[in-house]
Amino acid sequence: MSFLKKEDVIGKLVIDTEAKIIGTVINVTMGTTEEGTTLIVQCVIKTLKKQLKPDHAKLYAMLLEDVKKKHTTYATPEWRLAKDISKALNVSFQDALTGDNLVAYARAIGFEIPFLEIEKKAEATMTIPESNIAIVKDVILTKTPIELPVMLTTEEKVRICPSCEYQNPSYAKNFCIKCGAKLG
């Protein structure tokens, strides 16, 4: 394979023997491996995960509208909402209007929570020695299956709810987004 020009492989897809798309070639260099000097193909692996996240701003506006309908005697709906949340969740008045508390309160009163769809991107590079390259045509095929690296970002770490064992995403800091229980 050493006769290939760098520009002939840059940008090509790398596919392993199990038909998994490994990534796109970003660099080709000569290097030393256990087998001696060899061609090394570096490819970038990109993943895209779609995830739902509570829309805190929309939820806040919806809860305020609900408070306005129910309570007409208080100075501001914001004050009444904060008071209701602090009482229902046993949190301080000052901390009542955080995103997590809004979600937990909405769940506690049976309020429908609006969600946003967000995309999370992760990227890593890996090296494939020339000895593992079977064919280079429109795509590059490997001789053996390739194990992709685990690409968890810190934002994707979960917190397990002690009550319902739901795996909460990192943005759920204080309360479970499924049952509203306090996270430890």
Secondary structure in CASP SS format (residue, H / E / C, confidence):
PFRMAT SS
TARGET T0000
AUTHOR 0000-0000-0000
METHOD secondary structure of the structure
MODEL  1
M C 1.00
S C 1.00
F C 1.00
L C 1.00
K C 1.00
K H 1.00
E H 1.00
D H 1.00
V H 1.00
I C 1.00
G C 1.00
K C 1.00
L E 1.00
V E 1.00
I E 1.00
D C 1.00
T C 1.00
E C 1.00
A C 1.00
K C 1.00
I E 1.00
I E 1.00
G E 1.00
T E 1.00
V E 1.00
I E 1.00
N E 1.00
V E 1.00
T E 1.00
M E 1.00
G E 1.00
T E 1.00
T E 1.00
E C 1.00
E C 1.00
G E 1.00
T E 1.00
T E 1.00
L E 1.00
I E 1.00
V E 1.00
Q E 1.00
C E 1.00
V E 1.00
I E 1.00
K E 1.00
T E 1.00
L E 1.00
K E 1.00
K E 1.00
Q E 1.00
L E 1.00
K E 1.00
P E 1.00
D C 1.00
H H 1.00
A H 1.00
K H 1.00
L H 1.00
Y H 1.00
A H 1.00
M H 1.00
L H 1.00
L H 1.00
E H 1.00
D H 1.00
V H 1.00
K H 1.00
K H 1.00
K H 1.00
H C 1.00
T C 1.00
T C 1.00
Y C 1.00
A C 1.00
T C 1.00
P H 1.00
E H 1.00
W H 1.00
R H 1.00
L H 1.00
A H 1.00
K H 1.00
D H 1.00
I H 1.00
S H 1.00
K H 1.00
A H 1.00
L H 1.00
N C 1.00
V C 1.00
S C 1.00
F C 1.00
Q C 1.00
D C 1.00
A C 1.00
L C 1.00
T C 1.00
G H 1.00
D H 1.00
N H 1.00
L H 1.00
V H 1.00
A H 1.00
Y H 1.00
A H 1.00
R H 1.00
A H 1.00
I C 1.00
G C 1.00
F C 1.00
E C 1.00
I C 1.00
P C 1.00
F E 1.00
L E 1.00
E E 1.00
I E 1.00
E E 1.00
K E 1.00
K E 1.00
A E 1.00
E E 1.00
A E 1.00
T E 1.00
M E 1.00
T E 1.00
I E 1.00
P E 1.00
E H 1.00
S H 1.00
N H 1.00
I E 1.00
A E 1.00
I E 1.00
V E 1.00
K C 1.00
D C 1.00
V C 1.00
I E 1.00
L E 1.00
T E 1.00
K C 1.00
T C 1.00
P C 1.00
I C 1.00
E C 1.00
L C 1.00
P C 1.00
V C 1.00
M C 1.00
L C 1.00
T C 1.00
T H 1.00
E H 1.00
E H 1.00
K C 1.00
V C 1.00
R E 1.00
I E 1.00
C C 1.00
P C 1.00
S C 1.00
C C 1.00
E C 1.00
Y C 1.00
Q E 1.00
N E 1.00
P C 1.00
S C 1.00
Y C 1.00
A C 1.00
K C 1.00
N C 1.00
F E 1.00
C C 1.00
I C 1.00
K C 1.00
C C 1.00
G C 1.00
A C 1.00
K E 1.00
L C 1.00
G C 1.00
END
